[in-house]
Amino acid sequence: MAENFNKEIQKEKSRDFRIDQAPDEILRLMESNMGGDQNYQIIGSGWLTYKAGELNSKATRSLTFATWVLAFVSGVLGLFTILQFMKM
């Protein structure tokens, strides 16, 4: 009987964390269980690490795109500069 009760509690706790939660929600869950279950701290830390990696990936993708745009613009400007010198 006690084992079934503990399993039900663990199932409910695992539902607290969702991948689409905002970081402040995760931090609130972690803070509300500071004196309780250590799993909240571990799961919350892992989730925040995942979210940080996801944001880092998006930022890297944006910077890569901006670098390619700048390289293209520099190439066009270099081409026009060479054409100007050839006309002289």
N, C-alpha and C positions, 0 to 999 in steps of 0.2 A: 504494500500500500504506500509506504513512504517513498519507495523508488519511483512509482508512477507519478507521485506528486512532484518530486524533484525533476523528473523528465519534462513534465508540463511546464514547470517554471522556466527551465532552460529553453524550451521552445518559445515561450513568450518573450524571453530576453533576446533571443536571436532575431525576433521580429522588430525590435527597437531600432536596429540599424538598417538603413536602406542606402543603396548606392547613390540615389538622387537627392540625398539630404544636403542641406547647406552646412558649411563648416561650423557655424554658430550653433546649429541644432546638435551636432555631434559633441561639441564642447559642453553644451548644457547637459547632455546625457552623461558625459564623463564626470562632470562636476557633481551631479546629483548622486552619483554612486562612489564618491571618494572613500567613504568608510565601508563600503559594501564589497561587491564582487570585483575582483581584480580583472576579470575578463573585459569589463567595460573599458578599462584603461588601455588594455592591449588592443582590443578591436578598434577603439577610437583612434589610437595612435597609428595603427596600420591604415585606417581609412584616410586620415589626414595626410599621411605620407603618399598614398595613392593619388589623392586629390592634388597635392603639390606637384607630383610628377605629371599629372594630366595638364595642369596649367603651364608647367614648364614646356611641355611638348607643344602646346598651342602657341606660346610665345616664341619658341624656336622656329616654328613653321612660319609665323608672321615675319620674323627677322630674316629668314631665308628668302622669302618672297621680296621683301624690301631690298635686300642685297642684290637679287637678280634684276630688279627694276633699275637700281642705281648703276649696275654694270651695263645694262642695255643703254641707258641714257648717256653714260660716259663713252660707250662705243660709238654712238651716233654723233656725239659732239666731236670725238676724235676723228671720225670719218669726214665731217664737214670741215674741220681744221685742216686736214690733209688736202682736201679739195680746194680750199682757199689758197694754200701755198702753191698748189700746182697751177693755178690760174695766173699767178704772178710771173 
